[in-house]
């Protein structure tokens, strides 16, 4: 249902150049909402302005700039960017959290939708997800109504494996390639985030977003068919996870954090434990086709 001119509200969207943020923005614009996008790259401003959004160049680490951008808005979509270039992931996550939570408190914005993750209810042992736990806690402490969207695996993670797949290899960072795992398309996360902004809950809540389930072997088969070649599914032992990521170009501390994330997944620490579940249904075939086309 489109919003009438009289009822139009303004929503701020951080990370609008990313997959989930851009999908959130497009859904809000399609519903007739006014959208102010927060981007880091000045070159993306005109692109969003042409699409009907108001674009501002804002660094999430700049509390004053974030406060100015979100003041007067009815809701904010925000996420904790995963920056692979920083020297310390925890220090970076905490700095962004202080800035964003401070700006939310300063502005008095009534509702925040945060892209979080399964496992964000736990304080540690989950690699980079621990930073999302701290961000959830900090946002709740501001007094805003927080909607935490806790996703599991992104379908788009297949994109990170395209180069290897084109060489005929599909690596699996788990103990088995045959366990069914729910996987969410980022387009569905954007739609869910937009709906949450347009129809906010009265109190803070956490929502587990669940997509169709596939095993890694099934994904490899679908990807191989799309690439028109057979893929060799290689299940990497746990002690090879961090070294393999380092060999792939990740910095050691990032590789260790991701390895901890994979271990947490193996132990069931990322299982859904939110207040309710929202099911989404984009098949991974559609996501893989889009990744290859891009």
C-alpha positions as CSV (number, residue, x, y, z in Angstrom):
1,X,0.0,0.0,0.0
2,X,1.4,3.3,-1.0
3,X,1.6,6.2,1.5
4,X,-0.6,9.2,0.6
5,X,1.1,12.6,0.3
6,X,-0.5,13.7,3.6
7,X,0.9,10.6,5.4
8,X,4.4,10.7,4.0
9,X,7.2,10.2,6.5
10,X,10.9,10.6,6.3
11,X,13.2,7.6,6.8
12,X,17.0,7.6,7.0
13,X,18.9,4.7,5.5
14,X,22.6,4.1,6.3
15,X,24.7,1.9,4.1
16,X,22.5,2.7,1.1
17,X,25.2,1.7,-1.4
18,X,25.3,-1.8,0.1
19,X,23.0,-4.7,-1.0
20,X,20.6,-4.5,2.0
21,X,20.6,-0.8,2.4
22,X,19.9,-0.2,-1.3
23,X,17.1,-2.7,-1.3
24,X,15.6,-1.1,1.8
25,X,15.7,2.3,0.1
26,X,14.1,1.1,-3.1
27,X,11.3,-0.6,-1.2
28,X,10.6,2.6,0.8
29,X,10.6,4.8,-2.3
30,X,8.2,2.3,-4.0
31,X,5.9,2.8,-1.1
32,X,5.9,6.5,-1.5
33,X,8.0,7.3,1.6
34,X,10.6,10.1,1.7
35,X,14.1,8.7,2.1
36,X,17.3,10.3,3.2
37,X,20.3,8.0,2.3
38,X,23.6,8.2,4.1
39,X,26.5,7.4,1.9
40,X,30.3,7.6,2.3
41,X,31.1,8.1,-1.4
42,X,30.2,11.6,-2.8
43,X,30.1,10.0,-6.2
44,X,26.9,8.1,-5.3
45,X,24.9,11.2,-4.3
46,X,23.6,12.2,-7.7
47,X,22.7,8.5,-8.4
48,X,20.4,8.4,-5.4
49,X,19.0,11.9,-6.0
50,X,17.9,10.8,-9.5
51,X,16.0,7.9,-8.0
52,X,14.1,10.2,-5.7
53,X,16.0,10.0,-2.4
54,X,17.8,12.8,-0.6
55,X,21.5,11.8,-0.4
56,X,23.9,13.0,2.2
57,X,27.6,12.2,2.6
58,X,28.0,10.9,6.1
59,X,30.6,8.8,7.9
60,X,28.9,6.6,10.5
61,X,31.9,7.3,12.8
62,X,31.0,11.0,12.9
63,X,28.4,11.4,15.6
64,X,27.5,15.0,14.9
65,X,27.0,14.3,11.1
66,X,24.9,11.2,11.8
67,X,22.8,13.2,14.3
68,X,22.2,16.0,11.9
69,X,21.2,13.5,9.1
70,X,18.7,11.6,11.2
71,X,17.1,14.4,13.2
72,X,13.5,14.8,12.3
73,X,13.2,11.4,10.6
74,X,10.6,8.9,11.7
75,X,12.9,5.9,11.5
76,X,16.5,4.8,10.7
77,X,17.9,1.8,9.1
78,X,21.4,1.1,10.2
79,X,24.0,-1.7,10.1
80,X,27.5,-2.3,11.4
81,X,29.8,-2.2,8.3
82,X,32.3,-5.0,8.1
83,X,35.5,-3.1,7.2
84,X,38.3,-5.5,6.3
85,X,40.9,-2.8,6.2
86,X,40.8,-1.8,9.9
87,X,43.6,-2.9,12.3
88,X,41.2,-4.1,15.0
89,X,37.6,-5.2,14.2
90,X,36.4,-4.8,17.8
91,X,37.9,-1.3,18.2
92,X,36.3,-0.3,14.9
93,X,32.9,-1.8,15.8
94,X,32.9,-0.1,19.2
95,X,33.8,3.3,17.7
96,X,30.9,3.0,15.1
97,X,28.5,1.9,17.8
98,X,29.4,4.8,20.1
99,X,28.9,7.2,17.2
100,X,25.6,5.8,16.0
101,X,24.1,5.2,19.4
102,X,25.1,8.6,20.5
103,X,23.5,10.2,17.5
104,X,20.3,8.2,18.0
105,X,20.2,9.4,21.6
106,X,21.0,13.0,20.7
107,X,18.4,13.1,17.9
108,X,15.5,11.4,19.7
109,X,14.6,9.4,16.6
110,X,11.8,7.1,17.7
111,X,12.6,3.9,15.8
112,X,15.7,2.2,14.6
113,X,15.8,-1.0,12.4
114,X,19.2,-2.6,12.6
115,X,20.6,-5.3,10.4
116,X,21.9,-7.8,12.9
117,X,22.6,-11.5,12.9
118,X,21.8,-14.8,14.4
119,X,24.0,-15.1,17.5
120,X,23.8,-11.4,18.3
121,X,22.0,-12.3,21.6
122,X,25.3,-13.6,22.8
123,X,28.1,-11.4,24.1
124,X,31.0,-13.3,22.6
125,X,32.4,-16.4,20.9
126,X,30.8,-15.5,17.6
127,X,33.6,-13.6,15.8
128,X,32.4,-10.3,14.2
129,X,28.8,-10.9,15.4
130,X,29.9,-9.9,18.9
131,X,30.1,-6.3,17.7
132,X,26.5,-6.5,16.6
133,X,25.6,-7.7,20.1
134,X,27.2,-4.6,21.6
135,X,25.5,-2.4,19.0
136,X,22.1,-3.9,19.7
137,X,22.6,-3.3,23.5
138,X,23.8,0.3,22.9
139,X,20.8,1.2,20.7
140,X,18.3,-0.3,23.2
141,X,19.9,1.8,26.0
142,X,19.1,5.0,24.1
143,X,15.4,4.6,24.6
144,X,14.5,4.3,20.9
145,X,12.4,1.4,19.8
146,X,14.8,-1.1,18.2
147,X,13.9,-3.7,15.7
148,X,16.9,-6.0,15.3
149,X,16.7,-8.1,12.1
150,X,18.7,-11.2,12.8
151,X,19.6,-12.9,9.6
152,X,21.5,-16.2,9.0
153,X,23.6,-16.9,6.0
154,X,23.3,-14.5,3.1
155,X,22.7,-16.1,-0.3
156,X,25.1,-13.6,-1.7
157,X,28.1,-15.2,0.1
158,X,28.3,-17.3,-3.0
159,X,29.7,-14.3,-4.8
160,X,32.9,-14.6,-2.7
161,X,33.4,-18.1,-4.1
162,X,32.8,-17.3,-7.8
163,X,36.5,-17.0,-8.7
164,X,37.2,-20.4,-7.1
165,X,34.1,-21.9,-8.7
166,X,35.3,-20.8,-12.1
167,X,38.4,-22.8,-11.5
168,X,36.2,-25.8,-10.6
169,X,36.5,-25.7,-6.8
170,X,33.8,-25.0,-4.1
171,X,35.4,-24.7,-0.6
172,X,33.2,-25.3,2.4
173,X,34.2,-23.9,5.8
174,X,32.2,-26.4,7.9
175,X,32.5,-30.0,9.1
176,X,30.0,-31.1,6.4
177,X,28.7,-30.0,3.1
178,X,25.4,-31.8,3.5
179,X,23.7,-29.9,6.4
180,X,20.7,-27.9,5.4
181,X,21.2,-24.2,6.3
182,X,18.6,-21.4,5.8
183,X,20.0,-18.7,3.4
184,X,18.5,-15.3,2.9
185,X,18.6,-13.1,-0.2
186,X,19.6,-9.5,0.6
187,X,16.7,-8.3,-1.5
188,X,14.3,-10.0,1.0
189,X,16.2,-8.4,3.9
190,X,15.7,-5.0,2.4
191,X,11.9,-5.6,1.9
192,X,11.7,-6.8,5.5
193,X,13.6,-3.8,6.8
194,X,11.3,-1.4,4.8
195,X,8.2,-3.1,6.2
196,X,9.6,-2.8,9.7
197,X,10.2,0.9,9.2
198,X,6.8,1.6,7.8
199,X,4.9,-0.4,10.5
200,X,7.1,-0.2,13.6
201,X,6.5,-2.4,16.7
202,X,5.5,-0.6,19.8
203,X,8.4,-2.0,21.8
204,X,11.9,-3.2,20.9
205,X,12.0,-6.6,19.3
206,X,14.3,-9.0,17.6
207,X,13.2,-10.8,14.4
208,X,14.8,-13.9,12.9
209,X,14.7,-13.7,9.1
210,X,14.7,-17.2,7.7
211,X,15.1,-18.0,4.0
212,X,15.0,-21.3,2.1
213,X,17.3,-24.0,3.3
214,X,20.1,-25.6,1.2
215,X,23.1,-27.7,1.9
216,X,26.5,-26.4,0.6
217,X,26.6,-29.3,-1.7
218,X,23.2,-28.3,-3.2
219,X,24.5,-24.7,-3.6
220,X,27.6,-26.0,-5.4
221,X,25.4,-28.0,-7.7
222,X,23.2,-25.0,-8.5
223,X,26.3,-22.7,-9.0
224,X,28.0,-25.3,-11.2
225,X,25.0,-25.7,-13.4
226,X,24.8,-21.9,-13.8
227,X,28.5,-21.9,-14.7
228,X,28.1,-24.9,-16.9
229,X,30.8,-26.9,-15.2
230,X,31.2,-29.5,-12.4
231,X,32.5,-28.2,-9.1
232,X,34.7,-30.2,-6.7
233,X,33.2,-29.6,-3.2
234,X,36.1,-29.4,-0.8
235,X,35.3,-29.6,3.0
236,X,38.1,-27.8,4.8
237,X,39.1,-29.1,8.2
238,X,38.8,-26.6,11.1
239,X,42.5,-26.0,11.4
240,X,42.7,-24.9,7.8
241,X,40.0,-22.3,8.0
242,X,42.1,-19.3,9.1
243,X,45.1,-20.2,7.0
244,X,42.9,-20.6,3.9
245,X,41.4,-17.2,4.5
246,X,44.8,-15.6,4.9
247,X,45.9,-17.3,1.7
248,X,42.8,-15.8,0.1
249,X,44.0,-12.3,1.1
250,X,42.3,-11.7,4.4
251,X,44.4,-10.0,7.1
252,X,45.2,-12.5,10.0
253,X,43.0,-10.9,12.6
254,X,40.1,-10.8,10.2
255,X,40.7,-14.5,9.2
256,X,40.8,-15.5,12.9
257,X,37.5,-13.6,13.5
258,X,35.8,-15.3,10.6
259,X,37.1,-18.7,11.7
260,X,35.6,-18.1,15.1
261,X,32.3,-17.2,13.4
262,X,32.4,-20.5,11.5
263,X,33.1,-22.4,14.7
264,X,30.1,-20.7,16.4
265,X,27.9,-21.7,13.5
266,X,29.1,-25.3,13.9
267,X,28.2,-25.2,17.6
268,X,24.7,-23.9,17.0
269,X,25.4,-20.4,18.5
270,X,23.9,-18.6,15.5
271,X,20.6,-20.4,15.8
272,X,17.4,-18.3,15.8
273,X,16.5,-17.1,19.3
274,X,14.6,-13.9,18.5
275,X,11.1,-12.8,19.6
276,X,9.6,-14.0,16.3
277,X,10.4,-15.3,12.9
278,X,9.8,-13.8,9.5
279,X,10.0,-16.2,6.5
280,X,11.2,-15.1,3.1
281,X,11.4,-17.1,-0.1
282,X,13.7,-15.9,-2.8
283,X,15.3,-19.0,-4.2
284,X,19.1,-19.1,-4.4
285,X,18.9,-19.9,-8.1
286,X,17.7,-16.3,-8.7
287,X,20.5,-14.9,-6.5
288,X,23.2,-16.9,-8.3
289,X,21.9,-15.8,-11.7
290,X,22.1,-12.2,-10.6
291,X,25.6,-12.6,-9.2
292,X,26.9,-14.2,-12.4
293,X,25.2,-11.6,-14.6
294,X,26.9,-8.8,-12.6
